[in-house]
Amino acid sequence: MNTNKGFSLIEVLVTLLLTTVGILGMVVLQNKGIQYTQDAVNRDNAASLANDLIEIMRAHKNDLFEKKPPVHLTYSELKSASDLYTATGGLSFSTSDCPSTPPQTLKEHAGCWLNRVENTLPGSSTSDVKSKFKLCPSFDISEKGIPQCAGSGYKGSTFTVQLAWEARDNLCDSEKDINEPSICIYTTRAEL
């Protein structure tokens, strides 16, 4: 009577294969978790930075509005262009506007803010990413789905801030190659 006791080689190999597949699945899950956590951190930073810029703008309302107290009862009719933005929504300031002394003017505060943006959001100092930054009183979506400033003629006090940054592993732009960084965009509107 010959009875075999223990595991056969095939049973051991199957167990090893299942364990390896499980471990590899956990490694992939861990990697995706890290990517999504970093994306959430970048989005949170973008929201905080956009809020900071809106507060700077509120502190310098006189530089942004056509009609303002004491001549008019309330602030109304944002300028179509200012020291902060162009009529097309581009930035009209740079990091070089940030002085070594505490900033006083709107442009100086904005320059220091942009310096913080470049130090916080990945890839935000590149020209490709900076071209996605928008600051404008009226923000429309064109027929092609591209956000753009509507230009002059806006009579309200709602302002749009759009920031961008680079993300790896195709987190934001589905049409990009997986090996190239994609550009993530955060847009918010606020009443000044």
C-alpha positions in Angstrom: 0.0 0.0 0.0 1.6 3.2 -1.2 0.0 6.4 0.0 1.5 9.8 -0.9 1.5 12.4 1.8 2.1 16.1 1.4 1.8 18.4 -1.6 2.7 17.6 -5.1 4.9 20.0 -7.2 1.9 21.1 -9.3 -0.1 22.2 -6.2 2.9 24.2 -4.9 3.3 25.9 -8.3 -0.4 26.8 -8.5 -0.2 28.3 -5.0 2.9 30.3 -5.9 1.2 31.6 -9.1 -1.9 32.7 -7.2 0.2 34.4 -4.5 2.3 36.2 -7.1 -0.8 37.5 -9.0 -2.3 38.7 -5.7 0.9 40.6 -4.7 1.2 42.1 -8.2 -2.4 43.3 -8.0 -1.7 45.0 -4.6 1.4 46.7 -6.0 -0.6 48.1 -9.0 -3.3 49.2 -6.6 -0.8 50.9 -4.4 0.7 52.7 -7.4 -2.7 54.0 -8.5 -3.5 55.1 -5.0 -0.3 57.2 -4.9 -1.1 58.8 -8.3 -4.7 59.7 -7.2 -3.5 61.1 -3.9 -1.0 63.3 -5.7 -3.7 64.5 -8.1 -6.0 65.3 -5.1 -3.1 67.3 -3.5 -2.5 69.3 -6.7 -6.2 70.0 -7.1 -6.4 71.2 -3.5 -3.4 73.4 -3.9 -4.9 74.9 -7.1 -8.1 75.6 -5.3 -6.2 77.3 -2.5 -4.0 79.3 -4.8 -7.0 80.5 -6.9 -8.7 81.6 -3.6 -5.6 83.5 -2.7 -5.6 85.4 -6.0 -9.3 86.2 -5.6 -8.6 87.6 -2.1 -5.7 89.7 -3.6 -8.1 91.0 -6.2 -10.7 91.9 -3.6 -8.1 93.8 -1.6 -7.3 95.8 -4.8 -10.8 96.4 -6.1 -10.1 99.9 -7.3 -7.6 98.6 -9.8 -10.2 96.2 -11.4 -13.5 98.1 -11.6 -14.6 100.8 -14.0 -17.3 102.0 -11.7 -16.5 102.3 -8.0 -17.4 104.3 -4.9 -17.5 107.1 -4.0 -18.7 108.2 -7.5 -21.0 105.2 -7.9 -22.9 103.4 -5.2 -21.2 100.0 -5.6 -18.4 98.4 -7.5 -19.6 97.3 -10.9 -18.4 96.7 -14.4 -15.0 95.0 -14.3 -12.4 96.4 -16.7 -11.8 94.3 -19.8 -8.0 94.5 -19.1 -5.9 95.6 -16.1 -2.5 95.2 -14.5 -3.6 91.7 -13.7 -5.0 90.4 -17.0 -5.2 91.1 -20.7 -8.4 91.4 -22.7 -7.9 87.8 -23.9 -7.5 86.4 -20.4 -3.7 86.1 -20.3 -1.5 87.2 -17.4 -0.2 90.7 -17.6 2.3 90.1 -14.7 5.2 87.8 -14.0 7.2 86.5 -11.1 9.7 89.3 -11.7 7.0 91.8 -10.5 7.4 90.4 -6.9 9.7 92.8 -5.1 12.2 91.8 -2.4 10.4 94.1 0.0 6.7 93.5 1.0 4.4 93.9 -2.0 2.2 97.0 -2.1 0.5 97.2 -5.5 -1.8 94.7 -7.2 0.9 93.8 -9.8 3.4 93.2 -7.0 1.0 91.0 -5.0 0.1 89.1 -8.2 3.8 88.5 -9.0 4.5 87.0 -5.6 1.3 84.9 -6.0 2.6 83.6 -9.3 5.9 82.7 -7.7 4.0 80.6 -5.1 2.0 78.9 -8.0 5.2 78.0 -9.8 6.7 76.6 -6.6 3.6 74.6 -5.7 2.0 73.2 -8.9 4.2 70.9 -10.9 5.3 72.1 -14.3 3.4 75.4 -13.9 6.4 77.4 -15.0 6.5 76.0 -18.5 5.1 78.0 -21.3 2.7 75.2 -22.4 1.1 75.1 -19.0 1.2 78.9 -18.5 -0.7 79.3 -21.7 -3.7 77.5 -20.0 -3.8 80.1 -17.2 -6.8 82.4 -17.6 -7.9 85.5 -15.6 -11.0 87.2 -17.0 -14.2 88.9 -16.0 -16.4 86.9 -18.5 -15.5 83.4 -19.5 -17.2 81.5 -22.3 -16.7 78.2 -24.0 -16.2 78.4 -27.7 -17.7 76.1 -30.3 -14.6 74.0 -30.1 -15.0 73.6 -26.3 -12.1 75.9 -25.6 -12.5 78.3 -22.6 -11.9 81.9 -23.6 -12.5 85.4 -22.3 -15.5 87.1 -24.0 -13.8 90.5 -24.0 -15.2 93.9 -23.4 -18.8 94.7 -22.7 -19.1 92.6 -19.5 -21.0 94.6 -16.9 -20.9 92.2 -13.9 -18.5 91.5 -11.0 -18.0 87.8 -11.4 -14.4 86.8 -12.2 -13.0 83.5 -13.5 -9.6 82.1 -12.5 -8.1 79.1 -14.4 -4.9 77.4 -13.3 -3.0 74.4 -14.8 -0.3 72.0 -13.9 1.5 68.9 -15.3 0.5 65.4 -14.2 2.2 62.1 -15.1 0.5 58.9 -16.2 -2.2 60.5 -18.2 -4.4 61.6 -15.3 -6.0 64.6 -17.0 -5.8 64.5 -20.8 -7.2 61.3 -22.2 -5.8 62.0 -25.7 -2.2 62.3 -24.6 0.4 59.6 -24.8 0.8 57.8 -21.4 4.6 58.6 -21.3 4.1 62.4 -21.7 2.8 64.6 -18.9 -0.8 65.6 -19.2 -2.1 69.1 -18.3 -4.7 69.3 -15.6 -6.9 72.4 -15.4 -8.7 73.9 -12.4 -11.3 76.6 -13.0 -13.3 78.6 -10.5 -15.5 81.7 -10.5 -16.0 84.2 -7.8 -17.9 87.4 -7.1 -15.4 90.2 -6.4 
